[in-house]
Amino acid sequence: MTNKYESPAEFEERLDEMIKMGKLKAQYKSLLLEIDELGAKACAEGLISGLGWGVDANNFILDEYEIMNENGNPLYLSLVETRDYLEKLIADSEQANE
């Protein structure tokens, strides 16, 4: 996920560098970009309190994401599950606010 000092373009460059270094599978890049955008929106709307990807002992990015829900409880999901969860959470929130 981008940090507060990193633009989306810089985040994408960082992912590309991680792919080159062998720390990230190329097929994860698009999912991570989607999750980053959705996660930022969910955090800004107060739907979650934070999120981050899982890494192994060698800092290799795993197919795992941790989301801290609005109550501070962790959810451990795959990357696809994380994207889907965030999409649904945001859609449900937007629908409730209509």
C-alpha positions as CSV (number, residue, x, y, z in Angstrom):
1,M,0.0,0.0,0.0
2,T,1.2,3.5,-0.7
3,N,2.5,5.4,2.2
4,K,1.4,8.9,2.9
5,Y,4.5,10.3,1.2
6,E,4.1,8.2,-2.0
7,S,2.0,9.0,-5.0
8,P,0.1,6.3,-6.9
9,A,2.7,6.5,-9.7
10,E,5.5,6.1,-7.2
11,F,3.8,3.1,-5.7
12,E,3.5,1.5,-9.1
13,E,7.2,2.2,-9.7
14,R,8.0,0.5,-6.4
15,L,5.9,-2.5,-7.3
16,D,7.8,-2.7,-10.7
17,E,11.1,-2.6,-8.8
18,M,9.9,-5.3,-6.4
19,I,9.0,-7.5,-9.4
20,K,12.5,-7.0,-10.9
21,M,14.1,-7.9,-7.5
22,G,12.0,-11.0,-7.3
23,K,10.1,-9.9,-4.2
24,L,6.7,-9.7,-6.0
25,K,5.0,-12.0,-8.5
26,A,4.0,-10.0,-11.6
27,Q,0.4,-11.3,-11.5
28,Y,-0.1,-9.6,-8.1
29,K,0.7,-6.1,-9.3
30,S,-2.7,-5.2,-10.8
31,L,-4.4,-6.6,-7.7
32,L,-2.2,-4.5,-5.4
33,L,-2.9,-1.4,-7.4
34,E,-6.6,-2.0,-7.1
35,I,-6.4,-2.8,-3.4
36,D,-4.3,0.3,-2.8
37,E,-7.0,2.5,-4.4
38,L,-9.9,0.8,-2.6
39,G,-8.0,0.7,0.7
40,A,-7.3,4.4,0.6
41,K,-11.0,5.1,0.0
42,A,-12.2,2.7,2.7
43,C,-9.7,4.3,5.2
44,A,-10.8,7.8,4.3
45,E,-14.4,6.9,4.8
46,G,-13.7,5.3,8.2
47,L,-14.8,1.8,7.0
48,I,-11.4,0.2,8.0
49,S,-8.6,1.4,10.2
50,G,-5.7,0.0,8.1
51,L,-4.4,-2.7,5.9
52,G,-1.2,-4.2,4.7
53,W,0.2,-7.1,2.7
54,G,1.8,-10.2,4.1
55,V,5.5,-11.0,3.6
56,D,7.6,-14.1,4.3
57,A,11.0,-14.1,6.1
58,N,12.7,-12.9,3.0
59,N,10.2,-10.0,2.5
60,F,8.7,-11.8,-0.5
61,I,5.1,-10.5,-1.0
62,L,2.6,-13.3,-0.2
63,D,-1.0,-13.8,-1.5
64,E,-2.2,-12.5,1.8
65,Y,-3.5,-9.2,3.1
66,E,-4.5,-8.1,6.6
67,I,-7.3,-5.6,7.1
68,M,-8.1,-4.0,10.4
69,N,-11.8,-3.4,10.4
70,E,-13.4,-0.3,12.0
71,N,-13.4,-2.1,15.3
72,G,-9.7,-2.9,15.1
73,N,-10.2,-6.6,14.5
74,P,-7.9,-8.2,11.9
75,L,-9.1,-10.0,8.8
76,Y,-6.7,-12.2,6.9
77,L,-7.6,-12.6,3.2
78,S,-6.0,-13.5,-0.1
79,L,-5.4,-10.6,-2.5
80,V,-8.5,-11.4,-4.5
81,E,-10.6,-11.8,-1.4
82,T,-9.2,-8.5,-0.1
83,R,-10.2,-6.6,-3.3
84,D,-13.6,-8.2,-3.3
85,Y,-14.2,-7.4,0.4
86,L,-13.2,-3.8,-0.1
87,E,-15.4,-3.4,-3.2
88,K,-18.4,-4.8,-1.3
89,L,-17.7,-2.7,1.8
90,I,-17.5,0.5,-0.1
91,A,-20.6,-0.4,-2.2
92,D,-22.6,-1.2,0.9
93,S,-21.5,2.0,2.5
94,E,-22.5,4.1,-0.5
95,Q,-25.8,2.3,-0.8
96,A,-26.5,2.9,2.9
97,N,-25.8,6.6,2.4
98,E,-28.2,7.1,-0.4
